[in-house]
Amino acid sequence: MDMAIAQPLQGRHIVVTRPAGQAAHLASALVGLGAKPVLFPVLAIFDIEDQTPLLDLAIRLDRFDLAAFVSPNAVEKALPVILGHRPWPVGLRAATVGRSSEQALAAFGIRDVVAPNERFDSEALLELPELQDVQGKRVVIFRGDGGRELLAETLVARGAEVEYVTCYRRGKPDVDAAPLLKLWGDGQLDAVTVTSSEGLRNLFDMVGKLGQAWLRKTPVFVPHQRIAEQARELGCHEIILTGPADDGLIGGLTEYFRTHVHAH
């Protein structure tokens, strides 16, 4: 019993749905707490076929006042192309919404970054003083295909000129759901972590009808209100809204299973 209190995640099978290549941090934190992470990527990140718009943007980069990156993928797909052709402009500030994106920018030597400290989303970024008075400023947003329009729409409403550059495509991975279905069938799947609304929709598609029935009864841990709303729409019964990023998910899981120790 003492061991269970010390290690509330001991032996728990917890699904990690981050894209392949972005799951290691969360998975290793779970292993450190005694859990058994089950890697099941629900988003795949693809290079764009035509890099002409990105190369064209690289040539014109000096004309912009702010460069916003919506995700670590945006940083990792855009900057090698840009920096392969030119140095980052001295006066150009970068902006982003999350810690992992800040770390990705720092890895490319970009450290003067406008980013929120507590909530990690477009709304929090738009509340920062640096993004209030943007009348006449030129902003470029690096992102995947599609995605939310809030950042651009709000900046345009505040008088900025905004340009998008698509630097990667998102898709649904071709992953076999059989290991998840077996764990569910054996009563061994304890929790699912989901870090995007699109990923949650993909997860529902990927596990099929039987998996959906089990998923609706499984505790789903999400780090953002928008994903929680999506989970409710899809009929999930137990949705746990955690703090932001991997640390928030770990905190939410630990707290939840500390109080559900007898149910194991």
Secondary structure per residue as TSV (DSSP state, phi and psi in degrees):
chain	resnum	aa	ss	phi	psi
A	1	M	-	360.0	-43.2
A	2	D	H	-61.0	-38.9
A	3	M	H	-61.6	-40.1
A	4	A	H	-64.5	-36.2
A	5	I	H	-70.0	-41.3
A	6	A	H	-66.9	-36.9
A	7	Q	-	-125.1	75.4
A	8	P	T	-62.7	-19.2
A	9	L	T	-98.1	7.0
A	10	Q	T	-53.5	121.2
A	11	G	T	76.4	-0.6
A	12	R	-	-76.3	132.3
A	13	H	E	-87.9	114.6
A	14	I	E	-123.0	123.4
A	15	V	E	-79.9	130.4
A	16	V	E	-110.0	117.6
A	17	T	-	-104.5	5.7
A	18	R	S	-58.7	154.2
A	19	P	-	-57.8	151.1
A	20	A	T	-55.2	135.7
A	21	G	T	93.1	-12.0
A	22	Q	S	-123.5	11.1
A	23	A	-	-100.3	-11.0
A	24	A	H	-61.6	-41.9
A	25	H	H	-63.0	-49.5
A	26	L	H	-65.5	-43.3
A	27	A	H	-62.1	-43.7
A	28	S	H	-70.3	-33.2
A	29	A	H	-63.5	-40.3
A	30	L	H	-65.1	-42.9
A	31	V	H	-59.9	-41.2
A	32	G	H	-61.8	-23.4
A	33	L	T	-99.4	10.8
A	34	G	T	89.3	-0.2
A	35	A	-	-79.5	167.7
A	36	K	E	-116.2	92.5
A	37	P	E	-66.6	139.3
A	38	V	E	-113.0	108.2
A	39	L	E	-79.9	120.6
A	40	F	-	-143.3	82.0
A	41	P	-	-64.4	131.8
A	42	V	-	-110.5	-1.2
A	43	L	-	-131.6	136.8
A	44	A	E	-113.7	141.4
A	45	I	E	-109.1	122.2
A	46	F	E	-116.1	147.0
A	47	D	-	-66.4	151.1
A	48	I	-	-80.6	145.0
A	49	E	S	-69.4	-43.9
A	50	D	-	-103.2	107.4
A	51	Q	-	-92.6	6.6
A	52	T	H	-56.0	-47.4
A	53	P	H	-59.9	-36.4
A	54	L	H	-69.0	-40.7
A	55	L	H	-67.2	-39.5
A	56	D	H	-61.3	-41.7
A	57	L	H	-64.2	-40.0
A	58	A	H	-56.5	-40.5
A	59	I	H	-64.1	-36.0
A	60	R	H	-96.9	8.6
A	61	L	G	-61.0	-29.6
A	62	D	G	-62.4	-21.2
A	63	R	G	-77.4	-11.5
A	64	F	-	-94.9	152.9
A	65	D	S	-96.7	-25.1
A	66	L	E	-148.6	137.7
A	67	A	E	-120.4	116.2
A	68	A	E	-103.9	134.0
A	69	F	E	-114.9	124.2
A	70	V	-	-81.4	-13.2
A	71	S	S	-165.8	165.2
A	72	P	H	-58.3	-34.8
A	73	N	H	-60.0	-40.0
A	74	A	H	-62.0	-41.5
A	75	V	H	-63.8	-49.4
A	76	E	H	-73.7	-22.2
A	77	K	H	-92.5	-29.9
A	78	A	H	-87.0	-45.1
A	79	L	H	-68.2	-37.8
A	80	P	H	-58.9	-37.5
A	81	V	H	-68.2	-49.0
A	82	I	H	-63.3	-51.1
A	83	L	H	-72.7	-15.5
A	84	G	T	-72.3	-16.4
A	85	H	T	-113.5	-20.1
A	86	R	S	-166.5	159.8
A	87	P	-	-76.0	158.3
A	88	W	-	-66.4	131.1
A	89	P	-	-59.9	134.9
A	90	V	T	-57.2	-42.4
A	91	G	T	-89.9	2.8
A	92	L	-	-89.5	117.2
A	93	R	E	-85.6	144.4
A	94	A	E	-101.2	151.9
A	95	A	E	-135.9	147.7
A	96	T	E	-157.3	174.3
A	97	V	S	-107.5	-8.8
A	98	G	S	-142.5	160.9
A	99	R	H	-61.7	-42.8
A	100	S	H	-65.8	-32.7
A	101	S	H	-69.4	-38.2
A	102	E	H	-60.8	-43.2
A	103	Q	H	-64.7	-39.1
A	104	A	H	-63.9	-41.1
A	105	L	H	-64.2	-42.8
A	106	A	H	-60.6	-35.1
A	107	A	H	-63.3	-24.6
A	108	F	T	-96.7	9.0
A	109	G	T	86.6	10.2
A	110	I	-	-101.8	107.5
A	111	R	-	-116.7	-12.6
A	112	D	-	-87.0	83.7
A	113	V	E	-121.5	131.6
A	114	V	E	-87.4	119.4
A	115	A	-	-155.4	147.3
A	116	P	-	-71.4	160.1
A	117	N	S	-104.3	-23.9
A	118	E	S	-116.0	-66.0
A	119	R	S	-90.3	140.0
A	120	F	-	-114.8	81.4
A	121	D	S	-156.1	175.7
A	122	S	H	-60.4	-37.8
A	123	E	H	-59.2	-45.0
A	124	A	H	-66.3	-39.8
A	125	L	H	-62.3	-42.0
A	126	L	H	-68.3	-19.0
A	127	E	H	-80.3	-14.6
A	128	L	S	-69.3	146.2
A	129	P	G	-58.0	-33.4
A	130	E	G	-64.6	-18.6
A	131	L	G	-105.9	9.3
A	132	Q	T	-81.0	-56.5
A	133	D	-	-96.5	83.5
A	134	V	-	-115.1	15.8
A	135	Q	T	-53.7	122.6
A	136	G	T	78.5	-3.0
A	137	K	-	-78.7	151.7
A	138	R	E	-107.3	124.8
A	139	V	E	-122.9	134.5
A	140	V	E	-112.9	136.0
A	141	I	E	-115.1	120.0
A	142	F	E	-93.4	127.2
A	143	R	E	-155.5	178.0
A	144	G	E	-84.9	179.9
A	145	D	S	-68.2	130.6
A	146	G	S	74.8	-152.0
A	147	G	-	101.5	-179.8
A	148	R	-	-72.6	149.0
A	149	E	-	-102.3	-2.6
A	150	L	H	-57.1	-46.2
A	151	L	H	-59.4	-51.8
A	152	A	H	-63.8	-46.0
A	153	E	H	-61.0	-41.3
A	154	T	H	-68.5	-42.2
A	155	L	H	-65.0	-39.5
A	156	V	H	-62.7	-42.8
A	157	A	H	-62.2	-27.9
A	158	R	T	-88.0	4.1
A	159	G	T	100.7	6.1
A	160	A	-	-84.1	157.3
A	161	E	E	-97.7	124.4
A	162	V	E	-121.3	136.7
A	163	E	E	-128.1	137.4
A	164	Y	E	-96.4	146.6
A	165	V	E	-130.6	121.4
A	166	T	E	-84.8	121.4
A	167	C	E	-119.9	0.6
A	168	Y	E	-160.1	163.5
A	169	R	E	-114.2	143.8
A	170	R	E	-102.8	146.8
A	171	G	E	-151.3	-179.8
A	172	K	-	-96.6	124.7
A	173	P	-	-70.4	157.3
A	174	D	-	-94.3	87.2
A	175	V	-	-122.9	138.0
A	176	D	-	-77.8	123.6
A	177	A	-	-83.2	-2.5
A	178	A	H	-54.7	-43.3
A	179	P	H	-60.2	-37.5
A	180	L	H	-66.6	-45.2
A	181	L	H	-62.8	-36.6
A	182	K	H	-66.2	-45.4
A	183	L	H	-60.9	-44.3
A	184	W	H	-61.0	-46.5
A	185	G	H	-59.8	-33.4
A	186	D	T	-86.6	1.3
A	187	G	T	69.6	27.7
A	188	Q	-	-109.3	-2.4
A	189	L	E	-95.9	114.1
A	190	D	E	-94.2	-31.1
A	191	A	E	-162.3	156.6
A	192	V	E	-127.4	133.0
A	193	T	E	-107.0	135.1
A	194	V	-	-134.9	131.9
A	195	T	-	-116.0	9.7
A	196	S	-	-156.4	151.4
A	197	S	H	-65.2	-41.9
A	198	E	H	-62.8	-40.4
A	199	G	H	-61.8	-39.3
A	200	L	H	-64.9	-41.7
A	201	R	H	-63.1	-41.5
A	202	N	H	-61.9	-42.6
A	203	L	H	-56.7	-45.4
A	204	F	H	-59.4	-43.0
A	205	D	H	-63.8	-40.9
A	206	M	H	-73.6	-27.8
A	207	V	H	-91.1	-8.8
A	208	G	H	73.1	-178.5
A	209	K	H	-59.9	-46.8
A	210	L	H	-64.5	-46.2
A	211	G	H	-60.8	-37.7
A	212	Q	H	-62.3	-40.2
A	213	A	H	-62.0	-42.6
A	214	W	H	-70.5	-41.6
A	215	L	H	-58.9	-37.9
A	216	R	H	-64.9	-22.7
A	217	K	H	-98.4	-3.6
A	218	T	S	-95.5	138.4
A	219	P	-	-59.2	125.9
A	220	V	E	-111.8	122.3
A	221	F	E	-103.6	124.0
A	222	V	E	-132.7	141.5
A	223	P	S	-93.2	9.1
A	224	H	S	-147.9	144.3
A	225	Q	H	-57.3	-37.7
A	226	R	H	-61.7	-39.7
A	227	I	H	-70.1	-36.4
A	228	A	H	-60.6	-41.7
A	229	E	H	-63.8	-41.5
A	230	Q	H	-61.5	-42.1
A	231	A	H	-62.7	-40.2
A	232	R	H	-62.8	-43.9
A	233	E	H	-61.2	-32.3
A	234	L	T	-85.3	-1.4
A	235	G	T	91.9	15.6
A	236	C	-	-67.5	137.0
A	237	H	S	-87.9	-32.8
A	238	E	-	-127.8	103.5
A	239	I	E	-117.1	123.1
A	240	I	E	-111.6	113.5
A	241	L	E	-84.6	119.9
A	242	T	-	-106.0	-179.6
A	243	G	-	-67.4	173.9
A	244	P	S	-73.8	155.4
A	245	A	H	63.2	-171.6
A	246	D	H	-60.5	-39.7
A	247	D	H	-61.1	-38.6
A	248	G	H	-64.7	-43.0
A	249	L	H	-61.8	-45.5
A	250	I	H	-60.4	-45.3
A	251	G	H	-60.6	-44.2
A	252	G	H	-64.9	-42.9
A	253	L	H	-63.2	-45.9
A	254	T	H	-61.9	-46.2
A	255	E	H	-62.7	-44.9
A	256	Y	H	-61.3	-50.0
A	257	F	H	-77.6	-20.1
A	258	R	H	-62.9	-37.9
A	259	T	H	-87.2	-11.3
A	260	H	T	-111.9	28.2
A	261	V	G	-63.1	-31.7
A	262	H	G	-75.2	-16.4
A	263	A	G	-81.7	-5.1
A	264	H	-	-73.5	360.0
